[in-house]
């Protein structure tokens, strides 16, 4: 459980840092930056969803081992 919480905090922090980096280093216009931020956010959300699903599957598997 501690690994999952640690991962979640790392993912959130990484997303915030990535978003701030995009804002400060964006070479494009405001619209282009907004599109880039939306795409990056969608990508991070998908990655986070996949990581959560993998962690959940691993924990459920571990739980089944303890039940038997």
matplotlib code that plots the C-alpha trace (Angstrom):
import matplotlib.pyplot as plt

x = [0.0, 2.8, 4.3, 1.0, 0.7, 4.3, 3.7, 0.5, 2.3, 5.2, 2.8, 0.9, 4.2, 5.6, 2.4, 2.6, 6.3, 5.7, 2.8, 4.8, 7.7, 5.5, 4.1, 7.5, 9.3, 6.4, 7.7, 4.1, 1.2, -1.4, -3.7, -0.9, 0.2, -3.3, -3.5, -0.2, -1.2, -4.5, -2.7, -0.1, -2.7, -4.7, -1.5, -0.6, -4.2, -4.1, -0.7, -2.0, -5.1, -2.9, -0.6, -3.6, -5.1, -1.8, -1.3, -4.9, -4.4, -1.2, -2.9, -5.9, -3.6, -1.7, -5.0, -6.1, -2.8, -3.5, -7.0, -5.9]
y = [0.0, 2.3, 1.9, 2.8, 6.0, 6.9, 6.3, 8.4, 11.3, 11.0, 10.9, 14.0, 15.9, 14.9, 16.2, 19.5, 20.0, 18.9, 21.3, 24.2, 23.4, 23.5, 26.8, 28.4, 27.0, 27.0, 28.4, 28.6, 30.8, 30.7, 28.4, 26.0, 25.9, 25.1, 22.3, 20.9, 21.1, 19.3, 16.5, 16.1, 16.0, 13.4, 11.3, 11.6, 10.7, 7.6, 6.5, 7.0, 5.0, 2.2, 2.2, 2.1, -0.8, -2.7, -2.0, -3.1, -6.3, -7.0, -6.3, -8.5, -11.3, -11.0, -10.9, -14.2, -15.8, -14.9, -16.2, -19.7]
z = [0.0, 0.8, -2.7, -4.3, -2.2, -3.0, -6.7, -6.7, -5.0, -7.5, -10.5, -9.2, -8.5, -11.9, -13.6, -11.8, -12.6, -16.2, -16.6, -15.1, -17.4, -20.5, -19.4, -18.9, -21.9, -24.4, -27.8, -29.2, -28.9, -26.0, -28.0, -29.0, -25.3, -24.2, -26.7, -25.6, -21.9, -22.6, -24.6, -21.8, -19.1, -21.1, -21.5, -17.8, -16.8, -19.1, -17.7, -14.1, -14.9, -16.3, -13.3, -10.9, -12.8, -12.7, -9.0, -8.3, -10.2, -8.3, -4.9, -5.8, -6.8, -3.5, -1.6, -3.3, -2.3, 1.4, 1.2, 0.0]

ax = plt.figure().add_subplot(projection="3d")
ax.plot(x, y, z, "-o")
ax.set_aspect("equal")
plt.show()
